[in-house]
Amino acid sequence: MSPRCPHCQHTLSAWRALLTWRYHTLSCPYCQQTLQINRPKPLAWAGATLGLLTGLLCAEQHPDGPWPAIAVGGLLCYVVLVNALWHKVVLSPSEPV
């Protein structure tokens, strides 16, 4: 089950989290409330680590060097992890800055 907005109770999809640039906050598309993702760092670190390892394994076969393989591998691993772990995310209202 996908997480719900604590303000309006609408279900938020993982696609919404992938479209945001900030890995720790996102806005609800229904009520425009800014939401904070609790414990986002393990997800980001896991994606970065798996992406780095995947890129390094694929870099030996890439003629342009390791960096394109590391970048693509990191992005793909992050997308897969967000989709796989999105149902465990807990959203809370963000405090005003």
Secondary structure as GFF3:
##gff-version 3
##sequence-region A 1 97
A	DSSP	alpha_helix	14	19	.	.	.	ID=ss1
A	DSSP	beta_strand	25	27	.	.	.	ID=ss2
A	DSSP	beta_strand	34	38	.	.	.	ID=ss3
A	DSSP	alpha_helix	41	59	.	.	.	ID=ss4
A	DSSP	alpha_helix	66	85	.	.	.	ID=ss5
A	DSSP	three_ten_helix	86	88	.	.	.	ID=ss6
A	DSSP	beta_strand	90	93	.	.	.	ID=ss7
###
